[in-house]
């Protein structure tokens, strides 16, 4: 049986502050401290979760914990952030209510970690599946990317979010995630150019220098030494516990998972490197002849490297740093910049470049993670935004951040009280409205359209004349001096008060979290956030693809003289949109608290926690909850928990749950004023009543445990006795059976022995009789055999003697005949020898007579003639032999007769060459013009694809047929044949690849000397007619697939719908014919054939990367094309054997 642990079981301190008794600030802090010291970092205030940052890892986020809190009621287990996440997710899934989780607190209180825990829990409990897991992984991996570019080390937090983030996670009707949308608010871009002491710039700069490879740094023209860059602080370059190199690898992997392509990641890193290079540009003053000072760049090396990274002409950017052009209607005025203005322009460009890059990253991530389905989605929003900030020096950024927190506090108070009061009305409980402090007056001081501080700041920035921070402060003193939450030196003095802690150039606002002193220095410049038009136009002229997207206002064709909206106006509008979005969702609150400023574990600073609790309004929230009813619970779980306290409801209550609770409360004699009955819940006013019920339940559980133990022990003993009794009976019966079996076995064995002895005696007697009879028979047989043997031997001896006599006569006769033959042979040999001797002597005599007769005719060159005669005879013999041994007339026959003599080596080789040329000429003379053209195409295909594409070897044996469809003869394509008025060089069926899903649709591919035609396969209807002059290049892979892309020239009429990605079984023939036609045409450029495993294809306005990979064996031997994301098509090619 499953054992459930309630919020009230084994409780350390009080898990829900609403139940705290007595309720004071000291008891509140003591309860938090007690739970914190026991590693209980989560505490409830009703449905609000208070989270204390432990500054160390705790074993409370394991998969087992996720399963423990899955599908459990909010108060069923001890307080945990998983309980809130599960409550929000189940309300979204089961009740179809859009949810939002608001995470607030100071910097370093653990807001970012809390948002990660919420997202990881939701990812763990929602559905499974390949597509769902991909969406979950992309949503989770967007965090490392945004943290690298938007987080930095501060004095309060090593991983502080320097931007606000709101993520809407979209779910389908089953509760499975479909995608998400991220909104970012107010990136602290001033940190790019300047960081306070003890703090760092954004993480990505240090991660790039530490984790990138040497080759990457060389391409980006960077060095690994942090001290080389002016924008990076040196005193906090390394942070203990942060491995920048490992985090860089994590960020690159996360970008790949989210869907960034390699060229996009390289472009982002190039912009980051450009920001570092920009910070190293320094200026020097230079006087002009008119007495005006202008600025010049000291060392142009960093400027040169930056321009090379971004593809900008160095002279254009150098002029933009030295001059400023002001346009008014039809007039242009160019002024020089002094050194201070040049540094301002440089820093403004760096801040804008990084800020726009960050916004582009958010937009690019949204493109990858957005939901593809167009149906209605359920939405869960997670808000992780900067907390209230009070520094020694507070400027425009702190003012904007604290304004956002005022709005969040306002919506927190309104939604909390409204939900509380609506529940009482819904349950039919009598309720008196509670008055509470409404910080709308502070929000009005800041955002009022007429007299608000932001409105006056915008008005001051837009008015003509001299505008400074001092004039802005004077305007505030004039309009806001009487506001009860605004203080300045002038307003104080007008009331005859002296406050020396309030400087002349500052003003103070009484926020809900306390008084904050703001220094007006920089308010006007930061609100204007101006980037000189010359710099925008210089950036737009860059050849870098990403830069043009980031600076669209630099396009000279779209010059807009209207002043851009101020930073304050934009932030006010985005906060208003955020508040409206939050109002439409059911809110869930996580209030993060920082226990100490030292980032140390086990340290609880009561004064710091008390300050945070005050400005977060936690005590006020508890009092609101307790002003009505401190505890409420549905009737069913209440009856299930306390039914053992009443005999009428124990152990089972068969009536309605409300009646059972009424009987229970009546039996316990709880005063009627201590509780009220709602429609579906019971409401308990005082925590003491709840503790009384818990104490009674605890006592009753002890009594029930004793009773259960007694009954269990009795049942156990009886069961043991019955088991022994049953066992004794079984053992006795088995023993009696065994004894009878043994007795029967003995009798059976004795009988068998007696029978065996009897049968043995009878068998031996019979054996003796048979042996005697057999011996008698064997004796008769032996005597007869001996007699017959004697007779046979006597006859054999007689025959042998007769044969021996006949053989002796034969041998004597043979010897006599041999002797006669040998004597005759010797006589004949002697006679022949004499005749031969006479012939030899006669021949020698005749030769001597001839030599004596012809000796006078011989000359001195007789030897040469004999040599030439011999050579002629040898050559004649060689040629005659070669004639009979010539190889076949096939040009591919490599055989040739062997060389008979060494001196014929050269002649032999030359004859072989001449013979080969002759038979090749004879072979060519048999070709028709069509056959010659085919072989020329085969030769050109070899030049294009041999050793470059793996598909080529299999195409060598296939003849180039050209018109595979016989369009002119096929009546089905009569309409298409009449539309094509030129000679058809190639006609085949190809597959046109769809970008949306990677699937192919069949098309007729027709090639003529001037056009490429695509038509429908079934009807023959013309789909596209592309002139060959519009085809810029053809791209294909190096593998065995048949995919190829027809890339069209930009600006041509055919390129409106983009390039064509096709697949064909005759790819080699199609590409060869296209290349041959372009080569033969004198008025066209030669067609470029690009063979690469990764190339870009233009689909309308977007470029999509087509990537070829080796498929796994489980995919089979077929080529498959799949869409990975909006910018990537992946073609899986089976590995060649």
Secondary structure, DSSP 8 states (H G I E B T S, - for coil): ------TTTT-SS-SBGGG-SS--HHHHHHHHHHHHHTT--EEEETTEEEEE--SS--S-SSHHHHHHHTT--TTTSS--HHHHHHHHHHHHHHH---EEEEEEE-TTSSHHHHHHHHHHHHHHHS--SHHHHHHHHHHHHHHHHHHHHHEE--SS-TTEE-SEEEEEEEE-TTS-EEEEEEEEE---GGGGT---TT--SBHHHHHHHHHS-HHHHHHTT--S-GGG-TTS-STTSS-TT--HHHHHHHHHHHHHHHT--HHHHHHHHHHHHHHHHHHT--EEEEE-TTS-EEEEES--HHHHHHHHHHT--HHHHHHHHHEEEEEETTEEEEEE--HHHHHHHHHHHHHHHHHHHHHHHHHHHHHHHS----S--EEEEEEE-------SSB-HHHHHHHHHHHHHHHHHHHHHHHHHHHHHHHHT----------THHHHHHHH-TTT-HHHHHHHHHHSSS---HHHHHHHHHHHSTT-TTEEEHHHHHHTT---TTS-TTEEEEEETTEEEEEE-TTHHHHHH----HHHHHHHHT-S-HHHHHHTGGG-GGG---S----HHHHHHHHHHHHHHHHHTSEEEEEEEE-S-SS--TT---HHHHHHHHHHTTHHHHHHHHHHS-SEEEEHHHHHHHHGGGSTTTSS---S-HHHHHHHHHHHHT--GGGEEE-SSEEEE--HHHHHHHHHHHHHHHHHHHHHHHHHHHHHHHHHHHHHHHHHHHHHHHHHHHHHHHHHHHHHHHHHHHHHHHHHHHHHHHHHHHHHHHHHHHHHHHHHHHHHHHHHHHHHHHHHHHHHHHHHHHHHHHHHHHHHHHHHHHHHHHHHHHHHHHHHHHHHHHHHHHHHHHHGGG--TTHHHHHHHHHHHHHHHHHHHHHHHT---S-TT-------SSGGGHHHHHHHHHHHHHHHHHHHHTT--HHHHHHHHHHHHHHHHHTTT-TTHHHHSSS---SBSS-TTT-GGGHHHHHH--S--SEEEEEEEE-TTTS-EEEEEEEE-SSEEEEEETTT--EEEEEEGGGEEEEEE-SSS--EEEEEE-TTSGGGGSB-EEEE-TTHHHHHHHHHHHHHH-TTS---EEEE-SEEEEEETTEEEEEEEEEE-GGGTTS-EEEEEETTEEEEEEE---
